[in-house]
Amino acid sequence: MANEWYRRNTWTRDDQADFEARLARARKQNKAQYLRIQASHLMETANPQLTSAALELLNRMLAEYPSDIQVAQAHAQRAECHIRLGEVDKAIEAFRCALARERQFPNVRTNAWLDFGWLVIDRRLSRLYDEALGVLTEFKDTMPFPVQRYRFHAIRALVAADRGALANAREEAKKALEAGRATHSGFRYHPTLGLVRETSSGVHSRLEALAGR
């Protein structure tokens, strides 16, 4: 899989030329997916130049295939790219685009509803607290993975804490940390899928401080 032409971790002129040649020969119904997947791999390099290249591919996908089933995911990936580039306002708008698309097509879901709230609490964007909580209420369904429960309760905990509702914040923080300690996904054949892997963030430290009060 790592050698597939649309999963490159480099983006030289030769890479781009080869990608374009292969994309031109691909089936039309698959082209949007190839653009999005390639963008994902470039973004994951954490290289700012490649992240900017990923954004170009995602914007191209949205312009050329605006009706594709993967539009919401592309917007969510745009948001992540903007976060990595330090462009918070653009990330917020991209998350809003992803959520708007999901409202139109509720059978296609991303994690934008949680990632948006996570950005809000991570950056302490108090002006967006009500919007973040509203999105949690609107999109909350089943949360099969520990990382989803972790983020859900973390958002609620830190918003409550900033608003002075410490008892509620403490309970939500405890629920988040419990999800964060999970070592099994609950799925027999995918035991490590959806576990919390990042516990060194400022958000996690704030949760621990809340739970210990």
ChimeraX commands (.cxc) that place a marker at each C-alpha (Angstrom):
marker #1 position 0.00,0.00,0.00 radius 0.5
marker #1 position 2.87,2.37,0.81 radius 0.5
marker #1 position 4.02,2.17,-2.82 radius 0.5
marker #1 position 0.70,3.17,-4.34 radius 0.5
marker #1 position 1.03,6.18,-6.59 radius 0.5
marker #1 position -1.51,8.26,-4.63 radius 0.5
marker #1 position 0.13,7.69,-1.23 radius 0.5
marker #1 position 3.39,9.58,-1.73 radius 0.5
marker #1 position 5.27,11.21,1.12 radius 0.5
marker #1 position 7.31,13.39,-1.24 radius 0.5
marker #1 position 6.15,15.90,-3.82 radius 0.5
marker #1 position 8.97,16.62,-6.23 radius 0.5
marker #1 position 8.34,17.72,-9.79 radius 0.5
marker #1 position 8.75,14.11,-10.87 radius 0.5
marker #1 position 6.26,13.00,-8.20 radius 0.5
marker #1 position 3.75,15.55,-9.38 radius 0.5
marker #1 position 4.19,14.68,-13.04 radius 0.5
marker #1 position 3.77,10.97,-12.38 radius 0.5
marker #1 position 0.75,11.59,-10.14 radius 0.5
marker #1 position -0.93,13.72,-12.81 radius 0.5
marker #1 position -0.28,11.15,-15.52 radius 0.5
marker #1 position -1.76,8.36,-13.43 radius 0.5
marker #1 position -4.67,10.50,-12.30 radius 0.5
marker #1 position -5.50,11.29,-15.92 radius 0.5
marker #1 position -5.77,7.56,-16.64 radius 0.5
marker #1 position -7.82,6.77,-13.53 radius 0.5
marker #1 position -11.54,6.17,-13.60 radius 0.5
marker #1 position -13.48,9.36,-13.16 radius 0.5
marker #1 position -15.37,8.07,-10.12 radius 0.5
marker #1 position -12.09,7.46,-8.29 radius 0.5
marker #1 position -10.27,10.69,-9.00 radius 0.5
marker #1 position -11.64,12.67,-6.05 radius 0.5
marker #1 position -10.61,9.91,-3.69 radius 0.5
marker #1 position -7.09,9.79,-5.09 radius 0.5
marker #1 position -6.70,13.54,-4.66 radius 0.5
marker #1 position -7.93,13.40,-1.07 radius 0.5
marker #1 position -5.79,10.40,-0.08 radius 0.5
marker #1 position -2.68,11.93,-1.61 radius 0.5
marker #1 position -3.37,15.13,0.29 radius 0.5
marker #1 position -3.68,13.17,3.51 radius 0.5
marker #1 position -0.26,11.58,3.07 radius 0.5
marker #1 position 1.40,14.90,2.32 radius 0.5
marker #1 position -0.23,16.50,5.36 radius 0.5
marker #1 position 0.95,13.70,7.64 radius 0.5
marker #1 position 4.58,14.46,6.84 radius 0.5
marker #1 position 4.25,17.55,9.08 radius 0.5
marker #1 position 6.27,19.47,6.50 radius 0.5
marker #1 position 4.72,22.95,6.01 radius 0.5
marker #1 position 5.47,23.00,2.28 radius 0.5
marker #1 position 3.90,19.59,1.78 radius 0.5
marker #1 position 0.96,20.60,3.96 radius 0.5
marker #1 position 0.41,23.57,1.66 radius 0.5
marker #1 position 0.59,21.20,-1.31 radius 0.5
marker #1 position -2.03,19.04,0.40 radius 0.5
marker #1 position -4.30,22.04,0.69 radius 0.5
marker #1 position -3.93,22.70,-3.03 radius 0.5
marker #1 position -4.97,19.13,-3.81 radius 0.5
marker #1 position -7.97,19.33,-1.47 radius 0.5
marker #1 position -9.11,22.66,-2.91 radius 0.5
marker #1 position -8.73,21.19,-6.38 radius 0.5
marker #1 position -10.81,18.17,-5.41 radius 0.5
marker #1 position -13.58,20.38,-4.04 radius 0.5
marker #1 position -13.55,22.56,-7.17 radius 0.5
marker #1 position -13.55,19.69,-9.65 radius 0.5
marker #1 position -15.76,17.22,-7.78 radius 0.5
marker #1 position -18.17,19.30,-5.64 radius 0.5
marker #1 position -20.78,16.54,-5.54 radius 0.5
marker #1 position -18.47,13.73,-4.48 radius 0.5
marker #1 position -19.35,11.71,-1.40 radius 0.5
marker #1 position -16.00,12.67,0.17 radius 0.5
marker #1 position -16.57,16.43,0.24 radius 0.5
marker #1 position -17.14,16.55,4.01 radius 0.5
marker #1 position -13.93,14.60,4.64 radius 0.5
marker #1 position -12.00,16.90,2.33 radius 0.5
marker #1 position -13.19,19.94,4.28 radius 0.5
marker #1 position -12.20,18.24,7.55 radius 0.5
marker #1 position -8.75,17.56,6.14 radius 0.5
marker #1 position -8.50,21.18,5.01 radius 0.5
marker #1 position -9.17,22.20,8.58 radius 0.5
marker #1 position -6.36,20.00,9.85 radius 0.5
marker #1 position -3.98,21.45,7.27 radius 0.5
marker #1 position -4.82,24.98,8.35 radius 0.5
marker #1 position -4.29,24.05,12.00 radius 0.5
marker #1 position -0.86,22.68,11.19 radius 0.5
marker #1 position -0.05,25.88,9.33 radius 0.5
marker #1 position -1.23,28.04,12.23 radius 0.5
marker #1 position -4.22,29.39,10.30 radius 0.5
marker #1 position -6.87,29.03,12.97 radius 0.5
marker #1 position -9.58,31.19,11.42 radius 0.5
marker #1 position -9.33,29.28,8.15 radius 0.5
marker #1 position -9.49,26.00,10.07 radius 0.5
marker #1 position -12.69,27.10,11.79 radius 0.5
marker #1 position -14.32,27.93,8.46 radius 0.5
marker #1 position -13.22,24.59,7.00 radius 0.5
marker #1 position -14.76,22.75,9.95 radius 0.5
marker #1 position -17.98,24.68,9.42 radius 0.5
marker #1 position -17.97,23.64,5.76 radius 0.5
marker #1 position -17.52,19.99,6.76 radius 0.5
marker #1 position -20.38,20.17,9.24 radius 0.5
marker #1 position -22.63,21.95,6.75 radius 0.5
marker #1 position -22.00,19.17,4.25 radius 0.5
marker #1 position -22.82,16.55,6.86 radius 0.5
marker #1 position -26.11,18.28,7.56 radius 0.5
marker #1 position -26.93,17.89,3.89 radius 0.5
marker #1 position -25.77,14.27,3.78 radius 0.5
marker #1 position -26.07,12.86,7.32 radius 0.5
marker #1 position -25.09,9.35,6.25 radius 0.5
marker #1 position -21.54,10.56,5.58 radius 0.5
marker #1 position -19.85,11.37,8.88 radius 0.5
marker #1 position -16.42,12.69,9.83 radius 0.5
marker #1 position -14.86,13.59,13.17 radius 0.5
marker #1 position -15.23,17.30,12.44 radius 0.5
marker #1 position -17.85,17.63,15.20 radius 0.5
marker #1 position -15.22,16.61,17.77 radius 0.5
marker #1 position -12.15,18.11,16.12 radius 0.5
marker #1 position -13.83,21.52,15.93 radius 0.5
marker #1 position -14.55,21.50,19.66 radius 0.5
marker #1 position -11.04,20.26,20.39 radius 0.5
marker #1 position -9.58,23.24,18.52 radius 0.5
marker #1 position -11.86,25.54,20.49 radius 0.5
marker #1 position -10.74,24.26,23.90 radius 0.5
marker #1 position -7.11,23.85,22.90 radius 0.5
marker #1 position -6.91,27.50,21.87 radius 0.5
marker #1 position -9.38,28.68,24.54 radius 0.5
marker #1 position -11.60,30.32,21.91 radius 0.5
marker #1 position -14.30,31.32,24.37 radius 0.5
marker #1 position -16.31,33.14,21.70 radius 0.5
marker #1 position -16.96,29.73,20.13 radius 0.5
marker #1 position -17.89,27.78,23.25 radius 0.5
marker #1 position -21.62,27.88,22.58 radius 0.5
marker #1 position -21.10,26.84,18.97 radius 0.5
marker #1 position -18.82,23.96,19.98 radius 0.5
marker #1 position -21.30,22.68,22.56 radius 0.5
marker #1 position -24.14,23.03,20.08 radius 0.5
marker #1 position -22.24,20.94,17.55 radius 0.5
marker #1 position -21.66,18.24,20.18 radius 0.5
marker #1 position -25.39,18.12,20.93 radius 0.5
marker #1 position -26.36,18.14,17.27 radius 0.5
marker #1 position -23.97,15.46,16.03 radius 0.5
marker #1 position -23.61,13.20,19.06 radius 0.5
marker #1 position -24.60,9.67,18.18 radius 0.5
marker #1 position -22.89,6.48,19.22 radius 0.5
marker #1 position -19.25,6.90,20.21 radius 0.5
marker #1 position -17.74,3.44,19.81 radius 0.5
marker #1 position -14.10,4.48,20.19 radius 0.5
marker #1 position -12.34,5.65,23.35 radius 0.5
marker #1 position -10.81,8.64,21.57 radius 0.5
marker #1 position -14.27,9.90,20.64 radius 0.5
marker #1 position -15.50,9.66,24.23 radius 0.5
marker #1 position -12.28,11.28,25.42 radius 0.5
marker #1 position -12.68,14.29,23.18 radius 0.5
marker #1 position -16.42,14.61,23.81 radius 0.5
marker #1 position -16.04,14.77,27.58 radius 0.5
marker #1 position -12.85,16.85,27.39 radius 0.5
marker #1 position -14.63,19.58,25.43 radius 0.5
marker #1 position -17.51,19.64,27.88 radius 0.5
marker #1 position -15.16,19.62,30.86 radius 0.5
marker #1 position -12.98,22.51,29.80 radius 0.5
marker #1 position -15.83,24.70,28.65 radius 0.5
marker #1 position -17.54,24.11,32.00 radius 0.5
marker #1 position -14.32,24.88,33.86 radius 0.5
marker #1 position -13.77,28.16,32.03 radius 0.5
marker #1 position -17.34,29.12,32.88 radius 0.5
marker #1 position -16.86,28.36,36.57 radius 0.5
marker #1 position -19.01,25.22,36.73 radius 0.5
marker #1 position -16.28,23.26,38.50 radius 0.5
marker #1 position -18.37,20.37,39.82 radius 0.5
marker #1 position -19.65,19.58,36.34 radius 0.5
marker #1 position -16.20,20.14,34.89 radius 0.5
marker #1 position -14.68,17.67,37.33 radius 0.5
marker #1 position -17.14,14.91,36.45 radius 0.5
marker #1 position -16.66,15.43,32.73 radius 0.5
marker #1 position -12.88,15.45,33.16 radius 0.5
marker #1 position -13.01,12.14,35.00 radius 0.5
marker #1 position -15.04,10.61,32.17 radius 0.5
marker #1 position -12.55,11.92,29.61 radius 0.5
marker #1 position -9.57,10.53,31.51 radius 0.5
marker #1 position -11.29,7.18,31.93 radius 0.5
marker #1 position -11.71,6.96,28.17 radius 0.5
marker #1 position -8.10,8.03,27.76 radius 0.5
marker #1 position -6.87,5.13,29.89 radius 0.5
marker #1 position -8.60,2.50,27.76 radius 0.5
marker #1 position -6.22,-0.14,26.40 radius 0.5
marker #1 position -8.73,-2.02,24.26 radius 0.5
marker #1 position -11.10,-0.58,21.69 radius 0.5
marker #1 position -13.84,-3.06,22.48 radius 0.5
marker #1 position -13.60,-4.52,18.98 radius 0.5
marker #1 position -12.37,-8.09,18.89 radius 0.5
marker #1 position -10.45,-7.88,15.64 radius 0.5
marker #1 position -9.24,-4.29,16.03 radius 0.5
marker #1 position -8.24,-4.03,19.69 radius 0.5
marker #1 position -6.08,-0.92,19.30 radius 0.5
marker #1 position -8.31,1.03,16.93 radius 0.5
marker #1 position -9.50,4.37,18.24 radius 0.5
marker #1 position -7.41,4.46,21.42 radius 0.5
marker #1 position -6.13,7.73,22.86 radius 0.5
marker #1 position -2.46,7.99,21.93 radius 0.5
marker #1 position -1.66,11.61,22.77 radius 0.5
marker #1 position -1.68,12.40,26.50 radius 0.5
marker #1 position 1.10,14.99,26.60 radius 0.5
marker #1 position -1.03,17.89,25.38 radius 0.5
marker #1 position -1.98,20.93,27.38 radius 0.5
marker #1 position -5.60,19.82,27.19 radius 0.5
marker #1 position -4.77,16.54,28.92 radius 0.5
marker #1 position -2.88,18.32,31.67 radius 0.5
marker #1 position -5.86,20.60,32.26 radius 0.5
marker #1 position -8.13,17.56,32.50 radius 0.5
marker #1 position -5.87,15.93,35.08 radius 0.5
marker #1 position -5.81,19.11,37.13 radius 0.5
marker #1 position -9.60,19.32,37.02 radius 0.5
marker #1 position -10.15,15.69,37.95 radius 0.5
marker #1 position -7.79,16.02,40.91 radius 0.5
marker #1 position -9.63,18.95,42.46 radius 0.5
marker link #1:1,2 radius 0.2
marker link #1:2,3 radius 0.2
marker link #1:3,4 radius 0.2
marker link #1:4,5 radius 0.2
marker link #1:5,6 radius 0.2
marker link #1:6,7 radius 0.2
marker link #1:7,8 radius 0.2
marker link #1:8,9 radius 0.2
marker link #1:9,10 radius 0.2
marker link #1:10,11 radius 0.2
marker link #1:11,12 radius 0.2
marker link #1:12,13 radius 0.2
marker link #1:13,14 radius 0.2
marker link #1:14,15 radius 0.2
marker link #1:15,16 radius 0.2
marker link #1:16,17 radius 0.2
marker link #1:17,18 radius 0.2
marker link #1:18,19 radius 0.2
marker link #1:19,20 radius 0.2
marker link #1:20,21 radius 0.2
marker link #1:21,22 radius 0.2
marker link #1:22,23 radius 0.2
marker link #1:23,24 radius 0.2
marker link #1:24,25 radius 0.2
marker link #1:25,26 radius 0.2
marker link #1:26,27 radius 0.2
marker link #1:27,28 radius 0.2
marker link #1:28,29 radius 0.2
marker link #1:29,30 radius 0.2
marker link #1:30,31 radius 0.2
marker link #1:31,32 radius 0.2
marker link #1:32,33 radius 0.2
marker link #1:33,34 radius 0.2
marker link #1:34,35 radius 0.2
marker link #1:35,36 radius 0.2
marker link #1:36,37 radius 0.2
marker link #1:37,38 radius 0.2
marker link #1:38,39 radius 0.2
marker link #1:39,40 radius 0.2
marker link #1:40,41 radius 0.2
marker link #1:41,42 radius 0.2
marker link #1:42,43 radius 0.2
marker link #1:43,44 radius 0.2
marker link #1:44,45 radius 0.2
marker link #1:45,46 radius 0.2
marker link #1:46,47 radius 0.2
marker link #1:47,48 radius 0.2
marker link #1:48,49 radius 0.2
marker link #1:49,50 radius 0.2
marker link #1:50,51 radius 0.2
marker link #1:51,52 radius 0.2
marker link #1:52,53 radius 0.2
marker link #1:53,54 radius 0.2
marker link #1:54,55 radius 0.2
marker link #1:55,56 radius 0.2
marker link #1:56,57 radius 0.2
marker link #1:57,58 radius 0.2
marker link #1:58,59 radius 0.2
marker link #1:59,60 radius 0.2
marker link #1:60,61 radius 0.2
marker link #1:61,62 radius 0.2
marker link #1:62,63 radius 0.2
marker link #1:63,64 radius 0.2
marker link #1:64,65 radius 0.2
marker link #1:65,66 radius 0.2
marker link #1:66,67 radius 0.2
marker link #1:67,68 radius 0.2
marker link #1:68,69 radius 0.2
marker link #1:69,70 radius 0.2
marker link #1:70,71 radius 0.2
marker link #1:71,72 radius 0.2
marker link #1:72,73 radius 0.2
marker link #1:73,74 radius 0.2
marker link #1:74,75 radius 0.2
marker link #1:75,76 radius 0.2
marker link #1:76,77 radius 0.2
marker link #1:77,78 radius 0.2
marker link #1:78,79 radius 0.2
marker link #1:79,80 radius 0.2
marker link #1:80,81 radius 0.2
marker link #1:81,82 radius 0.2
marker link #1:82,83 radius 0.2
marker link #1:83,84 radius 0.2
marker link #1:84,85 radius 0.2
marker link #1:85,86 radius 0.2
marker link #1:86,87 radius 0.2
marker link #1:87,88 radius 0.2
marker link #1:88,89 radius 0.2
marker link #1:89,90 radius 0.2
marker link #1:90,91 radius 0.2
marker link #1:91,92 radius 0.2
marker link #1:92,93 radius 0.2
marker link #1:93,94 radius 0.2
marker link #1:94,95 radius 0.2
marker link #1:95,96 radius 0.2
marker link #1:96,97 radius 0.2
marker link #1:97,98 radius 0.2
marker link #1:98,99 radius 0.2
marker link #1:99,100 radius 0.2
marker link #1:100,101 radius 0.2
marker link #1:101,102 radius 0.2
marker link #1:102,103 radius 0.2
marker link #1:103,104 radius 0.2
marker link #1:104,105 radius 0.2
marker link #1:105,106 radius 0.2
marker link #1:106,107 radius 0.2
marker link #1:107,108 radius 0.2
marker link #1:108,109 radius 0.2
marker link #1:109,110 radius 0.2
marker link #1:110,111 radius 0.2
marker link #1:111,112 radius 0.2
marker link #1:112,113 radius 0.2
marker link #1:113,114 radius 0.2
marker link #1:114,115 radius 0.2
marker link #1:115,116 radius 0.2
marker link #1:116,117 radius 0.2
marker link #1:117,118 radius 0.2
marker link #1:118,119 radius 0.2
marker link #1:119,120 radius 0.2
marker link #1:120,121 radius 0.2
marker link #1:121,122 radius 0.2
marker link #1:122,123 radius 0.2
marker link #1:123,124 radius 0.2
marker link #1:124,125 radius 0.2
marker link #1:125,126 radius 0.2
marker link #1:126,127 radius 0.2
marker link #1:127,128 radius 0.2
marker link #1:128,129 radius 0.2
marker link #1:129,130 radius 0.2
marker link #1:130,131 radius 0.2
marker link #1:131,132 radius 0.2
marker link #1:132,133 radius 0.2
marker link #1:133,134 radius 0.2
marker link #1:134,135 radius 0.2
marker link #1:135,136 radius 0.2
marker link #1:136,137 radius 0.2
marker link #1:137,138 radius 0.2
marker link #1:138,139 radius 0.2
marker link #1:139,140 radius 0.2
marker link #1:140,141 radius 0.2
marker link #1:141,142 radius 0.2
marker link #1:142,143 radius 0.2
marker link #1:143,144 radius 0.2
marker link #1:144,145 radius 0.2
marker link #1:145,146 radius 0.2
marker link #1:146,147 radius 0.2
marker link #1:147,148 radius 0.2
marker link #1:148,149 radius 0.2
marker link #1:149,150 radius 0.2
marker link #1:150,151 radius 0.2
marker link #1:151,152 radius 0.2
marker link #1:152,153 radius 0.2
marker link #1:153,154 radius 0.2
marker link #1:154,155 radius 0.2
marker link #1:155,156 radius 0.2
marker link #1:156,157 radius 0.2
marker link #1:157,158 radius 0.2
marker link #1:158,159 radius 0.2
marker link #1:159,160 radius 0.2
marker link #1:160,161 radius 0.2
marker link #1:161,162 radius 0.2
marker link #1:162,163 radius 0.2
marker link #1:163,164 radius 0.2
marker link #1:164,165 radius 0.2
marker link #1:165,166 radius 0.2
marker link #1:166,167 radius 0.2
marker link #1:167,168 radius 0.2
marker link #1:168,169 radius 0.2
marker link #1:169,170 radius 0.2
marker link #1:170,171 radius 0.2
marker link #1:171,172 radius 0.2
marker link #1:172,173 radius 0.2
marker link #1:173,174 radius 0.2
marker link #1:174,175 radius 0.2
marker link #1:175,176 radius 0.2
marker link #1:176,177 radius 0.2
marker link #1:177,178 radius 0.2
marker link #1:178,179 radius 0.2
marker link #1:179,180 radius 0.2
marker link #1:180,181 radius 0.2
marker link #1:181,182 radius 0.2
marker link #1:182,183 radius 0.2
marker link #1:183,184 radius 0.2
marker link #1:184,185 radius 0.2
marker link #1:185,186 radius 0.2
marker link #1:186,187 radius 0.2
marker link #1:187,188 radius 0.2
marker link #1:188,189 radius 0.2
marker link #1:189,190 radius 0.2
marker link #1:190,191 radius 0.2
marker link #1:191,192 radius 0.2
marker link #1:192,193 radius 0.2
marker link #1:193,194 radius 0.2
marker link #1:194,195 radius 0.2
marker link #1:195,196 radius 0.2
marker link #1:196,197 radius 0.2
marker link #1:197,198 radius 0.2
marker link #1:198,199 radius 0.2
marker link #1:199,200 radius 0.2
marker link #1:200,201 radius 0.2
marker link #1:201,202 radius 0.2
marker link #1:202,203 radius 0.2
marker link #1:203,204 radius 0.2
marker link #1:204,205 radius 0.2
marker link #1:205,206 radius 0.2
marker link #1:206,207 radius 0.2
marker link #1:207,208 radius 0.2
marker link #1:208,209 radius 0.2
marker link #1:209,210 radius 0.2
marker link #1:210,211 radius 0.2
marker link #1:211,212 radius 0.2
marker link #1:212,213 radius 0.2
view
